[in-house]
Amino acid sequence: MNYKRFIYYQGTIGMASSMIFPFYILLIRNVGDSYAQFGWAYGLFALTAALCYPLIGKYADRVGDKTFLAVYSWGMAILLLFFPLASEVWHVYILQVLMGVLGAVQKNSEKTVLARYVTKEIAGSQIGRYHFWTSVAAAIAVIATGYLVDFLTIASIFYIASAVFAWSGLQLAKVKAAEA
């Protein structure tokens, strides 16, 4: 994987993530009844990720960035299929814990790939360009998803995002095959 392909991959998963993260509060609203429940759901996500970072970091160099990114893509593709089935707040909490693990895998891998691929002398410029393109992709996804939610069900965005994550996993597999 080179720097450009990495930006493309991250833009794709950024779009998929942005499709669900701002809108899954609507799902919690359908199965819960308070902002405290949203706080717990997001807090469980963040705490789980924090607890997983040291372990993931420990194995990052042995397992490899692309393997971890593939685990993230396919893990999220599968996990998102379960969100529309959540009928109780505790279901959402379990899903959030699993997303915390996967989020830690992604964030740690993102940073290690950037550390490996940017040129030291122009790292600031390359990282700025990386954040520009991934942020543009995320913004487009949030805006487009707002319209989708108006015309489709909240459950449908989880299925669409799952498909985008699966597509990112396929793109990553193509990169791995091309390098083999």
Salt bridges, closest charged atoms under 4 A:
ASP61 OD1 - ARG116 NH2 2.72
ASP65 OD2 - ARG116 NE 2.55
GLU110 OE1 - LYS111 NZ 3.03
GLU179 OE1 - LYS66 NZ 2.31
